[in-house]
Amino acid sequence: MKDEYDFSEAERGRFFRPGTTLVPPVYLDPDVLAFLTARAEAHGISLDELVNALLKKDIELIEAGE
């Protein structure tokens, strides 16, 4: 960071929003992305919907095995 930055008028927490959920980006391998994109298009749904459905099924399987 440069020494000449002036934070004298800065306001702590100016952009803080309580209860806000951070949605981190998810990066897929190119071959996985291509496969899932094709499946989503074939089913007429968005990639987000398909990935969420697959992950929810995996969660169910994990919880059933515990």
C-alpha positions, 0 to 999 in steps of 0.5 A, a space after each residue: 500500500 502506498 504511504 500517501 493514501 489518506 484515511 483521515 476521513 474514512 468511516 469504519 464499517 461504511 459498507 458493512 451490511 448485517 445479515 448479508 450472505 457472501 456468495 463465493 464464486 465457484 470455478 469448475 474444470 473446463 470439461 466439467 463445465 462443458 458437460 454440465 452446460 450441455 446437460 442443463 441445455 438438454 433439460 431446458 434449465 439453467 446451469 445454476 439450477 442443475 448444479 444446485 439440484 446435483 449438489 442437493 442430491 449429493 447432500 441427501 446421499 451423504 446424510 443418508 449414509 451417516 
